[in-house]
Amino acid sequence: MITVKVQRNEQNEIEAITVSGHANAAKHGSDIVCSAVSAVSMGTINAVDLLLNSDPDVQLAEKDGGFLKWNVRPVEDPLVSEKQQLLAEGMVVSLFMIAESYGKYVTVHDTKWQGGV
């Protein structure tokens, strides 16, 4: 199962998003659940990198896969920080949508959206 954990600060801003595990919904290379989670996660991180000219703090398990942690750290420009938060929130909402459709394979833990979106 893929587990998504969202860490927030006292202002309810996202501090980190951790995605770990494997969906195992189908054989390797044919798993649409894994592909969806990967596309949303990496697409968001690439957007932060390319659109905001930011250097996201990301840890990946490159060899075996199944692990990504994005430390959503504040940047000097408040507008860029705000946009980064918006992209991070969009990532969480998208992952919740996947979990709603494929709850057997994906779970999301986030205090802001405990009951789902």
C-alpha positions as CSV (number, residue, x, y, z in Angstrom):
1,M,0.0,0.0,0.0
2,I,1.1,3.6,-0.7
3,T,1.0,5.8,2.4
4,V,1.0,9.6,2.1
5,K,1.8,11.6,5.3
6,V,1.4,15.4,5.4
7,Q,3.1,17.4,8.1
8,R,1.8,20.8,8.9
9,N,2.9,23.7,11.1
10,E,0.8,25.7,13.5
11,Q,-0.4,28.0,10.7
12,N,-1.6,24.8,8.9
13,E,1.0,25.2,6.2
14,I,2.5,22.1,4.7
15,E,6.1,21.4,6.0
16,A,6.6,18.0,4.4
17,I,4.9,15.4,2.3
18,T,6.1,11.8,2.5
19,V,5.0,9.2,0.0
20,S,6.1,5.6,0.8
21,G,5.3,2.1,-0.2
22,H,4.1,0.3,-3.3
23,A,0.5,0.0,-4.6
24,N,0.9,-3.5,-5.9
25,A,-2.3,-3.0,-7.9
26,A,-0.8,-4.7,-10.9
27,K,2.6,-6.1,-12.0
28,H,5.5,-3.7,-12.3
29,G,5.1,-1.5,-15.3
30,S,1.4,-1.9,-15.5
31,D,0.3,-0.4,-12.2
32,I,-1.9,2.6,-12.9
33,V,-2.2,3.5,-9.2
34,C,1.5,3.7,-8.8
35,S,1.8,5.6,-12.0
36,A,-0.9,8.1,-10.9
37,V,0.8,8.7,-7.5
38,S,4.2,9.1,-9.1
39,A,2.9,11.5,-11.8
40,V,1.1,13.7,-9.3
41,S,4.1,13.8,-6.9
42,M,6.9,14.3,-9.4
43,G,4.8,16.6,-11.6
44,T,4.2,18.9,-8.6
45,I,7.9,18.9,-7.6
46,N,8.9,19.6,-11.2
47,A,6.5,22.5,-11.3
48,V,8.0,24.0,-8.1
49,D,11.4,23.6,-9.6
50,L,10.7,24.9,-13.1
51,L,7.9,27.4,-12.6
52,L,9.0,28.9,-9.4
53,N,12.8,28.6,-10.0
54,S,13.0,27.0,-6.6
55,D,15.2,24.1,-5.7
56,P,12.8,21.7,-3.8
57,D,14.3,19.7,-1.0
58,V,13.4,16.2,-2.1
59,Q,14.6,12.8,-0.9
60,L,14.0,9.8,-3.2
61,A,14.7,6.1,-2.9
62,E,16.2,6.0,-6.4
63,K,17.2,2.3,-6.5
64,D,14.1,0.5,-5.3
65,G,11.6,3.3,-5.5
66,G,8.7,3.5,-3.1
67,F,9.9,6.6,-1.2
68,L,9.7,10.3,-1.7
69,K,9.9,13.1,0.9
70,W,9.4,16.7,0.0
71,N,10.5,19.1,2.7
72,V,8.4,22.2,1.8
73,R,10.8,24.8,3.2
74,P,10.0,28.5,3.1
75,V,11.9,30.7,0.7
76,E,12.8,34.4,0.9
77,D,10.2,35.7,-1.5
78,P,6.8,35.5,0.2
79,L,5.0,35.3,-3.1
80,V,7.1,32.2,-4.1
81,S,6.4,30.6,-0.7
82,E,2.7,31.2,-1.2
83,K,2.8,29.6,-4.7
84,Q,4.8,26.7,-3.4
85,Q,2.2,26.1,-0.7
86,L,-0.6,26.3,-3.3
87,L,1.2,23.7,-5.4
88,A,1.8,21.5,-2.3
89,E,-1.9,21.7,-1.4
90,G,-2.9,20.8,-5.0
91,M,-0.6,17.7,-4.7
92,V,-2.4,16.7,-1.5
93,V,-5.8,17.2,-3.0
94,S,-4.9,15.1,-6.1
95,L,-3.5,12.3,-3.9
96,F,-6.7,12.3,-1.9
97,M,-8.7,11.9,-5.2
98,I,-6.6,8.9,-6.1
99,A,-7.1,7.5,-2.6
100,E,-10.9,7.9,-2.9
101,S,-10.9,5.9,-6.1
102,Y,-8.2,3.4,-5.1
103,G,-8.5,3.2,-1.3
104,K,-7.3,-0.4,-1.2
105,Y,-4.0,0.8,-2.5
106,V,-3.5,4.4,-1.3
107,T,-4.1,6.1,2.0
108,V,-3.5,9.8,2.9
109,H,-3.0,11.1,6.4
110,D,-3.5,14.8,6.8
111,T,-4.9,16.7,9.7
112,K,-6.5,19.3,7.5
113,W,-8.4,16.8,5.4
114,Q,-9.1,14.0,7.9
115,G,-12.6,13.3,6.5
116,G,-11.4,13.5,2.9
117,V,-11.8,16.3,0.4
